[in-house]
Amino acid sequence: MLFPKSKPVRSESYRRWVASLPCIVCGIEGYSQCAHPNHGRGLGQKASDLDCFALCCTRPGHMGHHMEHDLLIDMTREQRRALERLYTARTQEMARQAGRPEFSEAA
């Protein structure tokens, strides 16, 4: 029996809000990108925007945490999955505290 696939949530507003946060790894401000977790997705499909977290981009003299995360620098796939769950949970909690509509009781 086949089950219909649910489409991941897409929210440009939420992605922009996440990108405005400091990097969840190093705390640097002004260089963050909205990073999607690499688990829980299909081939060629990103995970839900509601699972995103802020990671800094590469800049002169520093490989950003977004690239390090995607390339598995100094971590295993299992460690990356665990970090993604932690980063997602922390970001979603910040969204709740900030009153983001995606995480309100009415949503």
Secondary structure, 3 states (H helix, E strand, C coil): CCCCCCCCCCCHHHHHHHHCCCCCCCCCCCCEEEECCCCCCCCCCCCCHHHCEEEECCECCECCHHHHHHCCCCCCHHHHHHHHHHHHHHHHHHHHHCCCHHHCCCC
